[in-house]
């Protein structure tokens, strides 16, 4: 019985998601993948004294306009992807 649950975990992690599945499940988690960074995106912008505390996974970050943060792997996000979150503490 334990072997079948292990194989189910492996098959679930190798699941291929459609674009609609990715969008629906990432929205359920609380974020939206915007897409890869473009060369024209200005990641570092002039400082503005405004900040927010956002929650990503089990971590909270104090962020300001234009901040770039590094976090653990997020489902459906690739390296250098931008994403929007609605989870602000």
N, C-alpha and C positions, 0 to 999 in steps of 0.2 A: 504494500500500500504506500509506503514512504517513497519507493522508487518512482511511482507514477506521478506523485506531486513534484518531485525533483525534475522529471522530464517535462511536466507542464510548465514549470518556471522557466526552463531553458527555452521551450518553444514560444512562450509568451514574450521573452526578451528578444527573440529573433523575429518578431512580428513585423510585417511590412505595412506601413501606414499610408493611406491615401492622403492627398492634400486636405480633404474635408475632415478626415479623422484627426490629422495633426491640429488643424484649426480648432475643432470642437474640443479635443482633450486639453490643449494648452489653455483654452478659455476656461475650462472647468478647473484647471489648476490655478488660474489667476493671472495669466499674462498672454500677450500676443506677440508672436515673432514678426518683426517688421521686415527683416531681410538682412543681407550682408551689408557691411559698411562700404560706402562708395568713396573713391578718392576725393570727391567734392565735399564729403561730410566733414565738418569741422568739429572733431571730437573735443578739442580743448578750446573753449571760448573764453572771452574776457570774464573775469570774476564778477559775480553778482552775489551780494550777501544774503542769499536765500538758500534754505536747505530743507530737506525732508528726511525722515527716517523710513526706509522701505524694507519690506521683508521679502527675502528671496530664499525659498526653501525654509530651513530652520534658522537662518541667520538674518540679522538686522544690520543695515548699513546706513550711515549718515551720509547723504549725498547732496551735492549742490549742482546748479546748472552746469552742464558740460563735463561733469565728473565721469570718469571711466573706472568701473570696478571689475574685479575678477572674482568669480564665484565657482562653486562646484558645478559639475555637469548638469545642465538642465535638459529635460526631455524636449526633443524637437529643436533644440538650439545647437548650432554648429559654432566652431571657433570664429570669433569676430562678428557674430550676429548681433544685431541690435534687437531689443525687445521692449515692449511697454508693459507696465504692470499697474494694476489698480489697487494693489495691497500697500497702502501707506499707513504707517502706525501713528 
